[in-house]
Amino acid sequence: MPAVMVTGAGRGFGRAVLEAYLDRGWTAFPVVRDAGLAETLATRTCHPVLADVGTVEAETAIADALGAHGAPLDLLVNNAGSIKKLRGLAVTEPEDLEALVRVHCVGALRCTKAALPWLRRAARPTVVNITSRFGSIGRTAAGEFRGIVSYHVAKAAQNMLTACLDRELRGEGIRVLAVHPGRLRTTVAAVDADTDPADAARALADWVERVDRDAPCACHDLMGGGLIEW
Ligand SMILES: NC(=O)c1ccc[n+]([C@@H]2O[C@H](COP(=O)([O-])OP(=O)(O)OC[C@H]3O[C@@H](n4cnc5c(N)ncnc54)[C@H](OP(=O)(O)O)[C@@H]3O)[C@@H](O)[C@H]2O)c1
């Protein structure tokens, strides 16, 4: 069975992605922060990893879980993330920005590096970084969004990480892709949220199957189709 690791899989979009892959018969490694939840998620094919992706301990937790299983990892979905709805410079503290970059960007790097030995053994290894339209420098500069500065910066940094990782890893057959999942009805939903996370999760699983692995690294608009500016 193919295997997927999803970070931030306890609720929201990550949980929906986990369920979409379990429904398709994949082996799953959900990364969650709550020990009780980890216990309830565990089944014969679901192997929860208890970790905060913003900490160095996550690296050992991920390596231990994948090492114990031993099989290749086909897909890593770096989804874990949070947002503080504080708009504008006056309410943006440097510590908030650091905290968001630590999870959205550094966390994605940490999880990818930790999972790399098992990704390298897969036939079509893929890393999907869940980004946001709010990570676009061009659209932000054009005044399209009303700034949650820390979130814009964290997602823009994650986008650059995606491009750098893809450039470095695609030579050995590992693709690293950025996906804007749509305007999802989750706890952090934007005012214009219109999409059920379960629909987006199924769309993600379909898209990963048919993605053009030779195309340049870009930001994919999951529900809209095509690409969006990043
Ligand atoms: N909702 C949207 O419309 C939308 C649009 C574009 C992009 N996104 C992106 O999609 C991703 C998922 O968002 P969502 O809407 O599903 O949000 P959500 O409902 O708030 O879920 C976020 C998930 O990330 C986990 N998480 C946060 N920080 C973590 C950390 N340090 N270590 C491990 N797990 C952590 C949370 O775990 P706990 O339960 O332990 O807090 C939770 O499971 C995020 O990257 C977000 O930026 C969302």
The ligand as an SDF file (V2000), in Angstrom:
LIG
                    3D

 48 52  0  0  0  0  0  0  0  0999 V2000
   -8.7020   27.4630    5.7130 N   0  0  0  0  0  0  0  0  0  0  0  0
   -8.3640   28.0440    4.5600 C   0  0  0  0  0  0  0  0  0  0  0  0
   -9.1860   28.6440    3.8510 O   0  0  0  0  0  0  0  0  0  0  0  0
   -6.9300   27.9570    4.0770 C   0  0  0  0  0  0  0  0  0  0  0  0
   -6.6130   28.6250    2.8790 C   0  0  0  0  0  0  0  0  0  0  0  0
   -5.2970   28.5600    2.4220 C   0  0  0  0  0  0  0  0  0  0  0  0
   -4.3610   27.8350    3.1310 C   0  0  0  0  0  0  0  0  0  0  0  0
   -4.7010   27.2110    4.2860 N   0  0  0  0  0  0  0  0  0  0  0  0
   -3.6630   26.4540    4.9810 C   0  0  0  0  0  0  0  0  0  0  0  0
   -4.1400   25.1320    5.1600 O   0  0  0  0  0  0  0  0  0  0  0  0
   -3.4930   24.5580    6.3010 C   0  0  0  0  0  0  0  0  0  0  0  0
   -4.5510   23.9540    7.2190 C   0  0  0  0  0  0  0  0  0  0  0  0
   -5.3720   24.9930    7.6900 O   0  0  0  0  0  0  0  0  0  0  0  0
   -6.8280   24.7470    8.2770 P   0  0  0  0  0  0  0  0  0  0  0  0
   -7.7150   25.7170    7.6320 O   0  0  0  0  0  0  0  0  0  0  0  0
   -7.1690   23.3120    8.2470 O   0  0  0  0  0  0  0  0  0  0  0  0
   -6.5840   25.2340    9.7930 O   0  0  0  0  0  0  0  0  0  0  0  0
   -7.0200   24.5890   11.1830 P   0  0  0  0  0  0  0  0  0  0  0  0
   -8.3910   24.0380   11.1060 O   0  0  0  0  0  0  0  0  0  0  0  0
   -6.7150   25.6360   12.2080 O   0  0  0  0  0  0  0  0  0  0  0  0
   -6.0120   23.3550   11.3640 O   0  0  0  0  0  0  0  0  0  0  0  0
   -4.6500   23.5860   11.5180 C   0  0  0  0  0  0  0  0  0  0  0  0
   -4.0010   22.2880   11.9150 C   0  0  0  0  0  0  0  0  0  0  0  0
   -2.5810   22.5080   12.0120 O   0  0  0  0  0  0  0  0  0  0  0  0
   -2.1350   21.9910   13.2560 C   0  0  0  0  0  0  0  0  0  0  0  0
   -0.9640   22.6920   13.7420 N   0  0  0  0  0  0  0  0  0  0  0  0
   -0.8050   24.0320   13.9420 C   0  0  0  0  0  0  0  0  0  0  0  0
    0.4130   24.2840   14.4000 N   0  0  0  0  0  0  0  0  0  0  0  0
    1.0530   23.0710   14.4940 C   0  0  0  0  0  0  0  0  0  0  0  0
    2.3440   22.6690   14.9090 C   0  0  0  0  0  0  0  0  0  0  0  0
    3.2360   23.5580   15.3560 N   0  0  0  0  0  0  0  0  0  0  0  0
    2.6610   21.3520   14.8860 N   0  0  0  0  0  0  0  0  0  0  0  0
    1.7750   20.4420   14.4500 C   0  0  0  0  0  0  0  0  0  0  0  0
    0.5110   20.7540   14.0520 N   0  0  0  0  0  0  0  0  0  0  0  0
    0.1850   22.0630   14.0800 C   0  0  0  0  0  0  0  0  0  0  0  0
   -3.3280   22.1560   14.2010 C   0  0  0  0  0  0  0  0  0  0  0  0
   -3.1330   21.2940   15.3040 O   0  0  0  0  0  0  0  0  0  0  0  0
   -3.8910   21.5140   16.7420 P   0  0  0  0  0  0  0  0  0  0  0  0
   -5.2460   20.8980   16.5700 O   0  0  0  0  0  0  0  0  0  0  0  0
   -2.9960   20.7870   17.6830 O   0  0  0  0  0  0  0  0  0  0  0  0
   -3.9470   22.9970   16.9780 O   0  0  0  0  0  0  0  0  0  0  0  0
   -4.4530   21.7680   13.2790 C   0  0  0  0  0  0  0  0  0  0  0  0
   -4.5780   20.3670   13.1910 O   0  0  0  0  0  0  0  0  0  0  0  0
   -2.6730   25.6780    6.9380 C   0  0  0  0  0  0  0  0  0  0  0  0
   -1.3380   25.5820    6.5170 O   0  0  0  0  0  0  0  0  0  0  0  0
   -3.3060   26.9360    6.3690 C   0  0  0  0  0  0  0  0  0  0  0  0
   -2.4050   28.0180    6.3430 O   0  0  0  0  0  0  0  0  0  0  0  0
   -5.9590   27.2480    4.7770 C   0  0  0  0  0  0  0  0  0  0  0  0
  1  2  1  0
  2  3  2  0
  2  4  1  0
  4  5  1  0
  4 48  2  0
  5  6  2  0
  6  7  1  0
  7  8  2  0
  8  9  1  0
  8 48  1  0
  9 10  1  0
  9 46  1  0
 10 11  1  0
 11 12  1  0
 11 44  1  0
 12 13  1  0
 13 14  1  0
 14 15  2  0
 14 16  1  0
 14 17  1  0
 17 18  1  0
 18 19  2  0
 18 20  1  0
 18 21  1  0
 21 22  1  0
 22 23  1  0
 23 24  1  0
 23 42  1  0
 24 25  1  0
 25 26  1  0
 25 36  1  0
 26 27  1  0
 26 35  1  0
 27 28  2  0
 28 29  1  0
 29 30  1  0
 29 35  2  0
 30 31  1  0
 30 32  2  0
 32 33  1  0
 33 34  2  0
 34 35  1  0
 36 37  1  0
 36 42  1  0
 37 38  1  0
 38 39  2  0
 38 40  1  0
 38 41  1  0
 42 43  1  0
 44 45  1  0
 44 46  1  0
 46 47  1  0
M  CHG  2   8   1  16  -1
M  END
$$$$
